[in-house]
């Protein structure tokens, strides 16, 4: 419940997310391992991505691994531009997997789309 994303004005925990009234349709988390899940109990798996989907987000984009800050900036700019031009995040990430810079290509491959991509 206390997994969190560190924001400019503090942390946003899983507990905080579950108390939100509204969530965006698309959530993009440029956080290391933001897409990982944790077994909370024998019958419960918890994740930040799952919390957003449970509250109504249609798509969550997050990496499964630790990612390079510099390469993530390139990936996030590309994904943002794609979303702004109505290209879905999954397609934009797939296109970046063949980037000339191998670190950018690997970083793009670290991101996955949850939900309807």
C-alpha positions in Angstrom: 0.0 0.0 0.0 3.0 2.3 0.4 4.6 1.7 -2.9 5.0 5.2 -4.3 5.9 7.5 -7.1 8.1 10.4 -6.0 6.7 13.7 -7.5 7.9 17.2 -7.3 5.7 18.0 -4.3 6.0 14.6 -2.5 5.1 11.0 -2.8 2.0 9.5 -4.4 1.4 6.2 -2.8 -0.8 3.3 -3.8 -3.0 4.2 -0.8 -3.3 7.7 -2.2 -4.1 6.4 -5.7 -6.9 4.2 -4.4 -8.5 7.2 -2.8 -8.7 9.3 -6.0 -12.1 10.1 -7.4 -11.0 10.3 -11.0 -7.9 9.1 -12.9 -6.8 10.0 -16.4 -7.6 7.8 -19.3 -3.9 7.2 -20.0 -1.3 7.1 -17.3 2.4 7.1 -18.2 4.8 6.4 -15.4 8.4 7.2 -16.2 9.5 5.5 -13.0 12.0 2.7 -12.6 10.2 -0.6 -12.2 6.8 1.2 -12.2 5.1 -1.7 -13.8 6.2 -4.4 -11.4 3.8 -6.2 -9.2 4.2 -7.4 -5.7 2.5 -10.4 -4.0 0.9 -8.7 -0.9 -0.8 -12.0 0.3 -1.2 -15.4 -1.1 -4.3 -14.2 -2.9 -3.5 -10.6 -3.7 -1.2 -9.0 -6.2 -0.6 -5.2 -5.9 0.8 -2.8 -8.4 0.7 0.9 -9.1 -0.4 0.1 -12.7 -3.2 -2.2 -11.4 -4.4 0.5 -9.0 -4.8 3.0 -11.9 -6.6 0.4 -14.1 -8.9 -0.6 -11.2 -9.9 3.0 -10.8 -10.8 3.4 -14.5 -7.6 4.3 -16.4 -7.8 2.7 -19.8 -4.1 2.4 -20.4 -1.0 2.5 -18.1 2.5 2.7 -19.5 5.4 1.8 -17.2 8.8 0.1 -17.3 9.4 -3.3 -15.7 13.0 -2.6 -15.0 15.4 0.1 -13.8 15.8 2.4 -16.8 18.3 5.1 -17.8 17.1 8.6 -17.0 18.6 10.1 -20.2 17.1 7.4 -22.4 13.7 7.6 -20.6 13.5 11.3 -21.3 13.9 10.5 -25.1 11.3 7.7 -24.8 8.8 9.8 -22.9 9.1 12.7 -25.3 8.4 10.3 -28.2 5.5 8.7 -26.4 4.0 12.1 -25.5 4.2 13.3 -29.1 2.6 10.0 -30.3 -0.3 10.4 -27.8 -0.8 14.0 -28.9 -1.1 12.9 -32.5 -3.5 10.0 -31.6 -0.9 7.2 -32.0 -1.3 4.7 -29.2 1.5 4.2 -26.7 2.1 0.6 -27.7 2.8 1.5 -31.3 5.1 4.3 -30.4 7.1 2.1 -28.0 7.3 -0.6 -30.7 8.7 1.9 -33.1 11.4 3.0 -30.7 12.6 -0.6 -30.2 14.5 -0.1 -33.5 16.0 3.2 -32.6 19.6 3.8 -33.7 20.7 4.4 -30.1 20.8 1.0 -28.4 20.2 2.4 -24.9 17.0 4.2 -26.2 15.9 0.9 -27.9 16.5 -1.1 -24.8 14.8 1.5 -22.6 11.7 1.5 -24.9 11.7 -2.3 -24.7 11.6 -2.0 -20.9 8.2 -0.2 -21.0 5.0 -2.1 -21.3 1.4 -1.1 -21.8 -1.3 -2.4 -19.4 -4.9 -2.3 -20.3 -6.2 -1.2 -23.7 -3.2 -0.1 -25.6 
